[in-house]
Amino acid sequence: MKPRHVYHPASLIEMVPPRKYLCHFPLFGQLRRVGNRRSTAAGVPATTTEAMSRGISYITGTQLVSLKRLPNIAIIDVRDEERSYDGHIAGSLHYASGSFGDRISNLVQEVKGKDTLVFHCALSQVRGPTCAKRLANYLDELKEDVGIKNVMVLDRGFNGWEAAGKPVCRCTDVPCKAGCQ
């Protein structure tokens, strides 16, 4: 079967058997294989194509390192208790997935002035994408523009970030002051 090109409003997606996707992220100008993401959590997009059509995309740890320096990006850690003993990405905000639905409005207030939010959990397979989707739905229902343009999920989550040798903060400050490495 020949690959077929599907033109998507947010990106160019090439479907390659068996159900793998190459996605072009205009923000980064590159193609990368992200695979067929599935989740058992209700409301989480079953494929990358569906996620991108709803405004959620994936970002690699390397891409995040370069974007992290920008003042308009916020990293949202939705892990529960493991954040306290595993460490975290410096400067990340902690909104535990268990209480995320009740605290979405607090998050929107805390990230005023930021236009890109990057969510992650341990592996970014369930909790991170679920919370990102919940925020995207909340923003769709909100009648005012709060300035958030990009909702992303960190590919491979915190575990992948740490395994790749990216900087991990082990401070206990809430919120993290981002001065630790």
C-alpha positions as CSV (number, residue, x, y, z in Angstrom):
1,M,0.0,0.0,0.0
2,K,1.4,3.4,-1.0
3,P,1.4,6.1,1.7
4,R,-1.3,8.7,1.1
5,H,-1.1,12.3,2.0
6,V,-3.8,13.7,4.2
7,Y,-3.8,17.5,4.4
8,H,-4.8,18.6,7.9
9,P,-5.6,22.2,8.8
10,A,-2.9,22.2,11.5
11,S,-0.3,20.1,9.8
12,L,0.7,17.7,7.0
13,I,0.1,14.1,8.0
14,E,1.4,11.1,6.0
15,M,-0.3,7.8,6.9
16,V,2.1,4.9,6.6
17,P,1.0,1.3,7.3
18,P,0.4,0.0,9.9
19,R,-1.3,3.0,11.3
20,K,1.8,5.1,12.0
21,Y,1.8,8.8,11.4
22,L,4.5,11.2,10.4
23,C,3.4,14.6,11.6
24,H,4.8,18.0,10.6
25,F,5.0,20.4,13.5
26,P,5.0,23.9,11.9
27,L,6.4,25.3,15.1
28,F,9.5,23.1,14.8
29,G,9.6,22.6,11.0
30,Q,10.3,18.9,11.1
31,L,8.6,15.5,10.5
32,R,8.6,12.9,13.3
33,R,7.0,9.6,13.8
34,V,4.6,9.7,16.8
35,G,2.7,6.4,16.3
36,N,-0.8,5.5,17.0
37,R,-1.6,6.8,20.5
38,R,-4.5,5.0,22.2
39,S,-5.9,5.4,25.6
40,T,-8.6,3.8,27.7
41,A,-9.5,7.1,29.4
42,A,-12.7,8.6,28.1
43,G,-12.4,11.6,26.0
44,V,-8.7,11.1,25.1
45,P,-8.1,11.1,21.3
46,A,-7.4,7.6,20.0
47,T,-5.0,8.8,17.3
48,T,-2.5,11.6,16.8
49,T,-4.7,12.8,13.9
50,E,-7.6,13.3,16.2
51,A,-5.5,15.0,18.8
52,M,-4.1,17.5,16.4
53,S,-7.5,18.3,15.0
54,R,-8.5,19.3,18.5
55,G,-5.5,21.4,19.1
56,I,-3.3,19.0,21.1
57,S,0.1,18.0,19.7
58,Y,3.2,16.2,21.1
59,I,6.6,17.8,21.8
60,T,9.9,15.9,22.3
61,G,12.2,16.6,25.3
62,T,14.8,18.2,23.0
63,Q,12.3,20.5,21.5
64,L,11.0,21.5,25.0
65,V,14.6,22.3,26.2
66,S,14.9,24.8,23.4
67,L,11.4,26.3,24.0
68,K,11.7,26.3,27.8
69,R,13.8,29.4,27.7
70,L,10.9,31.4,26.3
71,P,8.8,33.4,28.7
72,N,5.5,32.4,27.1
73,I,5.6,28.7,27.9
74,A,4.4,26.9,31.0
75,I,5.1,23.2,31.8
76,I,2.3,21.5,33.7
77,D,3.2,18.4,35.7
78,V,0.0,16.3,36.4
79,R,1.7,13.4,38.2
80,D,0.3,12.8,41.7
81,E,2.6,11.9,44.6
82,E,5.6,10.7,42.6
83,R,6.6,14.3,41.9
84,S,7.7,14.7,45.5
85,Y,10.2,11.9,45.3
86,D,11.1,11.6,41.6
87,G,11.9,15.3,41.0
88,H,10.4,17.5,38.3
89,I,11.2,19.7,35.4
90,A,12.5,23.0,36.7
91,G,9.9,25.7,36.7
92,S,7.0,23.3,36.2
93,L,3.6,23.9,37.8
94,H,2.1,21.0,39.7
95,Y,-1.6,20.2,39.1
96,A,-2.2,16.6,40.2
97,S,-4.4,14.7,37.8
98,G,-6.7,13.5,40.5
99,S,-7.9,17.0,41.3
100,F,-7.2,18.6,37.9
101,G,-10.9,19.0,36.9
102,D,-11.6,21.0,40.1
103,R,-8.5,23.3,39.6
104,I,-8.7,24.1,35.8
105,S,-9.8,27.7,36.4
106,N,-6.9,28.1,38.9
107,L,-4.5,26.9,36.2
108,V,-5.9,29.3,33.6
109,Q,-5.4,32.2,36.1
110,E,-1.8,31.1,37.0
111,V,-0.7,30.9,33.4
112,K,-2.0,34.3,32.3
113,G,0.5,35.7,29.7
114,K,1.5,32.2,28.5
115,D,0.4,31.0,25.1
116,T,1.9,27.5,25.2
117,L,1.2,24.9,27.8
118,V,3.1,21.6,27.9
119,F,1.5,18.8,29.9
120,H,3.3,15.7,31.2
121,C,2.9,12.8,33.6
122,A,5.3,9.9,34.2
123,L,4.9,8.5,30.6
124,S,2.5,10.9,29.0
125,Q,0.2,8.1,27.9
126,V,-2.9,8.6,30.0
127,R,-2.8,11.4,32.7
128,G,-0.9,14.0,30.7
129,P,-3.0,13.7,27.5
130,T,-6.2,13.4,29.5
131,C,-5.6,16.6,31.4
132,A,-4.4,18.4,28.2
133,K,-7.7,17.4,26.6
134,R,-9.7,18.5,29.6
135,L,-8.0,21.9,29.4
136,A,-8.6,22.2,25.6
137,N,-12.3,21.4,26.2
138,Y,-12.5,23.9,29.0
139,L,-11.0,26.6,26.8
140,D,-13.4,25.7,23.9
141,E,-16.4,26.3,26.3
142,L,-14.9,29.5,27.8
143,K,-16.4,32.5,26.1
144,E,-13.3,34.7,26.5
145,D,-9.9,34.5,25.0
146,V,-7.3,33.7,27.7
147,G,-4.4,33.8,25.3
148,I,-3.5,30.0,25.3
149,K,-2.8,29.1,21.7
150,N,-1.0,25.8,22.0
151,V,-1.7,22.8,24.3
152,M,1.0,20.1,24.0
153,V,2.0,16.9,25.7
154,L,5.6,15.9,26.4
155,D,6.4,12.8,24.4
156,R,7.6,10.0,26.7
157,G,6.7,12.1,29.8
158,F,8.9,12.8,32.8
159,N,10.5,9.3,32.7
160,G,11.6,9.8,29.1
161,W,12.9,13.3,30.0
162,E,15.0,12.0,32.9
163,A,16.2,8.9,30.9
164,A,17.4,11.3,28.1
165,G,19.6,13.1,30.6
166,K,17.5,16.3,30.6
167,P,17.8,18.5,33.8
168,V,15.7,17.4,36.7
169,C,15.0,19.6,39.7
170,R,14.7,18.0,43.2
171,C,13.7,21.1,45.2
172,T,10.6,21.0,47.4
173,D,9.5,24.6,46.6
174,V,5.9,25.0,45.7
175,P,5.8,26.4,43.1
176,C,9.3,25.5,41.8
177,K,11.3,28.7,41.3
178,A,13.1,27.2,38.2
179,G,16.5,28.1,39.6
180,C,17.5,24.5,40.2
181,Q,19.0,22.1,37.7
